[in-house]
Amino acid sequence: MVFKQFSVYLKDLHAIYLLDTKYKFDFKPLKNPQLIVIHGTGDIPVTVNDYYTKSVEELGQPKTHFIINSKGTIYQTLPINMIGNHIQRRNEYSFGISLHNIITSKSATQAMKYSLIKLIDILKEEFSITEIKTHKELMVEDVLELMIELGLYPVGEDIHHSVDKYKNKEELDKIDVQKLLILNGKQLEEYKQYLIEYINDELDQSLYSSMLIDRIKKVSDCPGKYYSKLKINPLI
C-alpha cells in the first residue's frame, strides 16, 4: 500500500485525507445525500491505515467517508460527492462515519464524540440532512420491516417505542425487536439465535423467511440504540 495524507477542511473543521495511490477507484456519484450513518470499526486494535486497507481489499473501495479515532482526529477516505459501501440498501443516499476501534458507545472518547458532533453539524448544514442513525439501528429496522410483512410483529410498532421505558431487560416480551437494539455481546448473539429458532418454528421455509434470518444474523454488535440524544448526552 502506498498511502498519501494531506490536510483538507470542511468549512472550519480540519481533516486528514487518506489516499492509497496504488488503487484507482471507480466511484459512483452521491447526488442527493439524505442520511448520515454512524458505524464502529470493532474492538480489535488496528490502525486507521489497516482498516482502510481491509475495506479496500474486501469491498474494492474505502467503506465509509470518514473515520474518527480516539484522539478526535478525522480522516476522510472518500470524496463527499461519491458513494461509499457501508450500509446495505442505503449507500446511494448516505454518508458513512466510522468510529475507530470501538463497538459500543461506552468506549468512545470525549474527543471522538466532539469531532463526531462537529462533523455531523457541518454535513447537516451543507446538505440539509435531517436523518442520522446508527448502523445497528438501521439493521434492526430492516428486521422489523420484514417481521411485520410476515405477520410476526404488530403493524404500526416502532423500534424506538420503548427504549426508555424498560429499565430491566427481562421486562421485554420474548419476541421484541427492541432487544436487538438494546442487547450487546453474548446476550445479543443468544437473542438472535432465539429469534431464528422462533422463525423456523413459526414459518414455513421460504425466500422471505431465509431473508429475515439473514437480516437478523447481520445485526452487528456495534454502536446501537439511537442518535437522537447525542446533543444532550454524546453517546451513540
ABEGO torsion letter per residue (X at the ends): XBBBBBBBBBEABBBBBBBBAABBBBBBBBABBABBBBBBAEABBBBAAAAAAAAAAAAGBBABABBBBAAGBBBBABBAABBBBABBGAAAABBBBBBBGBABAAABBAAAAAAAAAAAAAAAAAAGBABBBBAAAAAAAAAAAAAAAAGABBBGBBAAAAAAABABAAABBABBAAAAAABBEAAAAAAAAAAAAAAAAABBBBAAAAAAAAAAAABBBBBBEBAAAAAABBBX
